[in-house]
């Protein structure tokens, strides 16, 4: 029998081809004005095949079933990614002067509030009085279930693991996964579920280091364009606006909106295209080496920020890389 993680990986590949790469391919056809009846029929057939294969994986598949599905959808996804990025096969150009800086959101520009703050804020919004000591106990239980977000629970079924991957590509999947985590946490306030979910997508639920504002302001004054690139299943722009960050940000590229997530080169290619810059004139700044270095395949430079130190010292390498030593050192 196949291992649970092998089934989950096959399901994830199907979702990538069906919900991610398939959508990107359709958007590409529309952009090129090449959509016709035959193309739509091919996409519909691929959708039906994917649904059949997903059903197979849910019903005690054999090792051979899993291996065949994994091989088939790994190829489909790779083919779709090549079609969309349309990057040259030769080595990327050497890095040039920085014209744009791409910023990751969670863990780089902002951090979620604490679990207790999240729970208290949502309960207050829902008008549910809970003693402080009880809130603390329930906060610990919620944290163990992976709430309020950012950390994947360790004990997920293959189907739930595939849905967890897909949540950054589909707002409905994001909402469904979050409500499933709320159910699994066993929090005793069903009327607060909506408030708990909304809290993670509110300006009140995120903390912005003042050093982030200072660094972005320095970059903008130097004529460098700023973009945000985030693996996220909901619209980040209202939070940027409420935190007065949108005035500095030229574009916000979100995984659910472009049907691709980091580290896929597709999302980095899209960000550069929207900003009107070449990847080798772009600097990506993030906190996750696995996700945020995907643009390097296009010739983009990357800086991975450490969790410490915080404040201006954390952002000094970014300013130095973008502005040069002398400009970064000046006030």
N, C-alpha and C positions, 0 to 999 in steps of 0.2 A: 504493500500500500504506500502511496506517496505521502511524504511528510506534509504537515499543515502549512508550513511556510512555502512549500513548492506549489501547492494549490493556490495560495494567496498570491504568489508572484504571477501565476498564469492569469488569475482574475484581474490583477492590476494591468497586465499587458493588454488584455481585452479592453478594459476601460480606457487605456491610453489610446488604443486604436479607434475605439468607437466614439468616445466622448471628447478626446483631445485631438488626436491626429486627424480623425475623420472630419471633424468640424473645420480644422485648419485647411484641409484639402478643399472642402466645399467653398470656404471663403476665398481661397486662391482662385478657384474656377470662376467665381463671380467677378473677382477683380480683373481677371483676364478676359471676361465676356465669353467664356468657353462652355458655359453650362447649356446642355441640350438634354433632350429626353433620354438619350443613351447614358449620359453621365449620371443623371439622377437615378436611373434604374440600377446602375452599378453601385452607387452609394446605398440605395435601398437594399440591394442584395447583400452587401457587406454588413449592413445593420442586422438583417435577419440571421446571417451566419454567426455574427458575434453573439446574438441573443441565444442561439442554439448551443453554441460552445459554452456560454456561461451557465446554461441550464445543465449541461453535461458535467461541469465541474462541481455543481452543487449536489450531485447524486452519486456519491461514492465512486469517483473516477479511478481508473487503473493508472499505474505508473506510465504506461504507454500513452493513455489519453492526455495526461498532463504534459508529457514531453512533446507530443505533437502540437498541442495548443500553444505551448510556450514558444516553440520554434516558429510557428506560423505567425503569431502576432508580434514577436520581436522583429520579424522581417517587415511586416506591414507598417509598424511604427517607424522603423528606420527609413523605409522608402518614403513615407509621408514627410518626415523631417527633412530629407534631402530635397524633396520637391519644393518645400516652402522656403527654406533658407537660401537656396540657389547660390551658395557661396562658392567661390572658385576652388578648384581642387588643389591648387598650389599653396605654398606656405603663406600665411598672412603677412601683410606689410609690417615693417618694423615700427614700434611705437613712436609717435610724433608728439608734438606739444598737445597738452590736454585742452580740449575745447568743451568737453562735457563731463560731468560726474554723475554716475548712476548710484542711487542709494537704496539699500534694502530698508524695509520698514521695521519689522519686529526684531528687537535685539540690537538694532543699529541706530535708527532714528528715535525709537520709542520702546518702552517696556510696558507690559501689562501691569496693572495695579496688583497688589497682593491678593491672595485668595480671600482673606477676611474683608478687605475693602470691597472686592467684587460682590461677595455675598451680602454684606451689609447694605451696599448701595442698591442692589436689586430688591432686597426685602423692603427697604424704605420706599422705593418707587412703587412696589406692589401694595404698600400699606399693611404689611404683615409684621406685627410686633414679636420679636424673639429676644429673650435675654442674652446679654453679651456672652456669658459662659457657654450657652447652648450654640450660639453662632460660631464660636471658636471650635467647638467639637465637630459641628457639621462642616466647617471649613476644612478641617483635616480630612474628613471623609471625602469631600468633593475633590480635594487635591489628589488623593490616592486614586481617584477615578479618572484623572487627567484633566480636571477642570481648574481654572476657567479656560485653559487652552495652551497650546504651544508644546505640550508633551504628549506623545502617543502612549496610550495605555499598553501594558505589556501583554495582557491576556485577551487577544481579540480572535474571533473566529476568522476563517479565510474570507468569508463574505464581508465581515465588518472591517477587516484589514484593507480589502479592496476599496470599500466605501470611504475609508479614512484617506486613502491616497486620492480618491476622486474629489474630495470635498474642496480642494483648491482649484478645481476646474468647473464646478457646478454649484451655484448658490443653493439650489434645492438640496443637493447632496450634503452641502455644508450644514444646512439647517437640520436635516434629518439626523446626521451624525451627532450633532451637538445635543439634540433632544434625546437621542439614544444614550449618550453619556450621562445626561441628567437623570434618566430613568435608572441606569446602572448604579449611579451614586446613591440612590435611595433617599434623596432629599424629600422631606415630608410636606412640601408646599407646591402641589401641582399648579396652583394659581400663579405662582411666581416664575414658572418656566419661561414665559415670554420675556419677562423683565431680566431674568438671568442671561438669556441669549442676547437681548438687545444691549446689555451692559458691555459686552465684549466688543461691540461695534459702535460704542459711543465715545465721544471725546473725553468724558469723565473717567472712562476705563483705561486710559493710556497716560503714561508719564513721559514727558519730553525733557531731556537734560538741557538746561540753558546753553551748554557748550555746543549743542547741535545747531541752535539758532545762530550762534556767533559764527560757527564755521561756515554754514550755508550762506550767511550774509557776506562773509569775506569772499567766498567764491563768486557769488553773483556780482559783487562790486567790481571784481576783476574781469567780468564779461564771460564767465563760464556758465554754460547752461546746466540746469539741474533736472534730473529725472528720477523718479521713484520706480523701482522694479520689485514687485512683491509677489510671492506665492500666497494667494489669498482668495477666498471664496465669496467676497462681498466688496462693495464699493468703498474704497478707502478715502476718496476725495472729500466727503463731508467732514471727516475728522481732520484732514489736513487744513481745510478751510477754517474750522472752528479753533484750531490751534494756531491760526495765522501763519501757516507754512505754505499754503497754496500760492501765495503771491510770489514766492521764490521758485516754485516748481513749474517747469515748462510743460511737463507731461508726466502722467502716472500710468504705468503699464502694469496691469494686474493679471495674474495667471488665468482667472476665470473669464476675463474679457477677451483674451487672445488665444484661448484654448491651448496654452503651452505653459509649462512651469519650469523654473530653474531646477537643474542646471542645463536644460535644453538650450542650445544656441538660438532657437527660434525666438524666445522671449527677449534675449539680448539684441538680436538682429532687429526686432520690431522696435525696441526702444531707441536704438541708434537711428533708424529710419525716420521715426517720428521727430526726433530732435534735429535731424538734418546733419548728422555727423558720421564720420567713419569710425568703425570700432577701434582702429589703432590710434585714434585721437580721443579715446574715451577711457575713463577710469571708473571701475566698479568698486564700491565700498560696501562691505557686508560683515557678517559675524559668523557665517557658516561656510567652512571651506568646501564642503561637498556641493552645496547649492550655488554659492555665489561666484565660483570660479569658472562657471560654464562659458562665459564670454571669452575666455582665453583662447578657445578654439578659433575665434574670429580675429584674434590679434589684440584683444582688449587687455589692459592691465587691471590687476585686482589688488586691493588691500583688504585683508581680513583683520578687523579690529579685535583686540583682546577684550575680555570682560572687565579687566582692570589694567591700568588705572582709569578712573572716570574723569569727566570734565575736559578742560582744554587739552590736557596732555594726551588724552586718547585720540584726539582729532589732529594733533600736530603732524603725524605722518601723511595724512590726507592733504593738508595744506601745503606741505613741502613738495609732495609729488605733483600737485596741480599747479602751484604757483612758483616753485623754485625756492631754494633755501633763503635767499635774501628777502624775497617778498613775503614768505611765510613768517619770517622772524620779525618783520616790521609790524607795528601796531596799526 
